[in-house]
Amino acid sequence: MKRLALIALGLIAAVMTSCTPRPSVVTNVPVTLISASTPTVKGGNIVLQGRYFGDGRTGGDAANHVILGANAEGSGGQAAQVVEWTPTRIVLVAPETGGNGWVFVVAGGITSNGLPLNLP
């Protein structure tokens, strides 16, 4: 009888354990672009400063890149050549074509706010 009671308690414990909610971690941190310095010459470096850029490697190039020359909504533009990527600073090479537009950082698949950027 004791064995039957222990088995029943074990089954009840297993069912109760499987019904408990599991914690899940969700990243809701917005990638924030604070400033963008413009180079004085074509092909110079652009320095972007902000928060939550990540390491630039997690997720590969598709999840981590910089878009230059986009419109205010973030569409269009071209991917930039990144020289250095840290969680708060990105250095990239300004394209030779120059022009006006907006700059956006995509980090971990999340797109930042945009800043206007006028290249020489």
Order of alpha helices (4+ residues) and beta strands (2+ residues): alpha-beta-beta-beta-beta-beta-beta-beta-beta-beta
